[in-house]
Amino acid sequence: MGNNRGGSSTGVVAVLVIFLIVVLLAILFFGGFLFGSKKVEINVHAPSAPASK
């Protein structure tokens, strides 16, 4: 009867690992669609010279 506890905890760990893999794949998959299509345009200009009087 003592051997059943080890198998039970191994099954729980296996389910948690599979769940984490699915979540990571979902983040990578949907992250590519959500963040991959956005374009950020950054314009960097030197400060203009102060107007002389």
Backbone as CSV, one residue per row, in Angstrom:
resi,resn,N_x,N_y,N_z,CA_x,CA_y,CA_z,C_x,C_y,C_z
1,MET,0.810,-1.209,0.000,0.000,0.000,0.000,0.846,1.262,0.000
2,GLY,2.053,1.174,0.509,2.894,2.355,0.586,3.382,2.830,-0.777
3,ASN,3.414,1.931,-1.757,3.920,2.297,-3.077,2.958,3.172,-3.864
4,ASN,1.705,3.189,-3.512,0.730,3.973,-4.270,0.941,5.479,-4.118
5,ARG,1.476,5.903,-2.997,1.684,7.343,-2.789,2.702,7.905,-3.781
6,GLY,3.773,7.189,-4.032,4.796,7.670,-4.959,4.251,7.824,-6.369
7,GLY,3.442,6.885,-6.801,2.862,6.965,-8.136,1.894,8.115,-8.262
8,SER,1.182,8.394,-7.199,0.208,9.481,-7.223,0.898,10.830,-7.364
9,SER,1.955,11.051,-6.602,2.653,12.335,-6.681,3.358,12.487,-8.021
10,THR,3.835,11.403,-8.583,4.473,11.461,-9.904,3.456,11.868,-10.962
11,GLY,2.240,11.360,-10.851,1.193,11.744,-11.801,0.838,13.212,-11.686
12,VAL,0.798,13.728,-10.466,0.482,15.147,-10.267,1.579,16.008,-10.868
13,VAL,2.830,15.637,-10.657,3.949,16.395,-11.217,3.902,16.355,-12.738
14,ALA,3.579,15.220,-13.311,3.496,15.097,-14.768,2.396,16.001,-15.325
15,VAL,1.258,16.048,-14.656,0.161,16.907,-15.117,0.568,18.371,-15.019
16,LEU,1.241,18.763,-13.951,1.679,20.158,-13.801,2.704,20.533,-14.869
17,VAL,3.616,19.627,-15.179,4.623,19.911,-16.212,3.955,20.075,-17.571
18,ILE,3.016,19.215,-17.890,2.303,19.324,-19.171,1.519,20.632,-19.223
19,PHE,0.892,21.003,-18.104,0.137,22.251,-18.058,1.056,23.448,-18.295
20,LEU,2.221,23.456,-17.668,3.166,24.561,-17.855,3.647,24.642,-19.296
21,ILE,3.892,23.506,-19.925,4.331,23.503,-21.322,3.238,24.072,-22.218
22,VAL,1.994,23.688,-21.976,0.884,24.210,-22.783,0.753,25.710,-22.604
23,VAL,0.889,26.202,-21.373,0.778,27.645,-21.116,1.912,28.397,-21.815
24,LEU,3.128,27.882,-21.739,4.251,28.549,-22.402,4.080,28.573,-23.917
25,LEU,3.614,27.476,-24.485,3.379,27.453,-25.930,2.275,28.427,-26.320
26,ALA,1.241,28.533,-25.505,0.161,29.476,-25.793,0.671,30.905,-25.736
27,ILE,1.508,31.212,-24.765,2.060,32.574,-24.670,2.917,32.881,-25.889
28,LEU,3.750,31.933,-26.290,4.601,32.159,-27.461,3.764,32.281,-28.734
29,PHE,2.736,31.451,-28.859,1.923,31.447,-30.072,1.106,32.728,-30.182
30,PHE,0.357,33.063,-29.132,-0.479,34.257,-29.180,0.341,35.524,-29.045
31,GLY,1.473,35.462,-28.378,2.354,36.623,-28.269,2.890,37.025,-29.638
32,GLY,3.134,36.053,-30.500,3.602,36.369,-31.853,2.557,37.114,-32.649
33,PHE,1.283,36.752,-32.458,0.219,37.454,-33.175,-0.063,38.823,-32.575
34,LEU,-0.033,38.920,-31.272,-0.390,40.186,-30.618,0.731,41.209,-30.712
35,PHE,1.967,40.769,-30.439,3.074,41.717,-30.370,3.911,41.736,-31.641
36,GLY,3.829,40.709,-32.456,4.636,40.654,-33.667,4.150,41.597,-34.753
37,SER,2.851,41.935,-34.748,2.315,42.767,-35.808,2.420,44.254,-35.502
38,LYS,2.755,44.594,-34.277,2.854,46.005,-33.921,4.214,46.551,-34.337
39,LYS,4.207,47.740,-34.909,5.451,48.388,-35.274,5.569,49.671,-34.475
40,VAL,6.705,49.851,-33.866,6.953,51.050,-33.080,7.951,51.895,-33.844
41,GLU,7.564,53.114,-34.133,8.439,54.011,-34.871,8.991,55.049,-33.911
42,ILE,10.299,55.115,-33.816,10.944,56.048,-32.894,11.796,56.998,-33.718
43,ASN,11.512,58.277,-33.590,12.295,59.296,-34.274,13.168,60.013,-33.252
44,VAL,14.459,60.014,-33.523,15.398,60.681,-32.618,15.996,61.850,-33.371
45,HIS,15.827,63.050,-32.816,16.360,64.258,-33.443,17.275,64.978,-32.473
46,ALA,18.270,65.652,-33.033,19.129,66.477,-32.193,18.340,67.730,-31.789
47,PRO,18.559,68.220,-30.584,17.834,69.424,-30.167,18.178,70.606,-31.063
48,SER,17.180,71.398,-31.359,17.409,72.547,-32.237,18.165,73.629,-31.468
49,ALA,18.925,74.422,-32.225,19.707,75.503,-31.618,18.764,76.589,-31.137
50,PRO,19.085,77.219,-29.998,18.221,78.302,-29.511,18.217,79.470,-30.487
51,ALA,17.079,80.122,-30.589,16.963,81.256,-31.514,17.849,82.409,-31.033
52,SER,18.670,82.898,-31.946,19.564,84.017,-31.571,18.838,85.334,-31.786
53,LYS,19.132,86.321,-30.924,18.458,87.623,-31.028,19.314,88.638,-31.746
